[in-house]
Amino acid sequence: MRRDLGDLEAARAHFRRALELLEPLAEVQLEIDVLHAYAETCRAAGRHDDALALLDRIIRLARELGRPYDEKLARAAREDVRLGRPCSPPAEP
């Protein structure tokens, strides 16, 4: 069953703004989390190139900071996008 995902373009704009606000804070783990959610939103909106670019950014950040779990998650998500696998459905409330 597909749930209504809402306005994905508005969500993308909110994620861009969130990243702008995070930049001066240097909260890298929060940035990685936001980037991952943003990549999933881009993927759901059919913006696969944007999703891949965001996932690549996560991989670079995670590698630089020694966060292998975050790198592993981003690599798995990148492979899903590359292979055209469908997005995971949103969690039920």
Secondary structure as UniProt FT lines:
FT   HELIX           8..22
FT   HELIX           23..25
FT   HELIX           28..44
FT   TURN            45..46
FT   HELIX           48..65
FT   HELIX           68..83
//
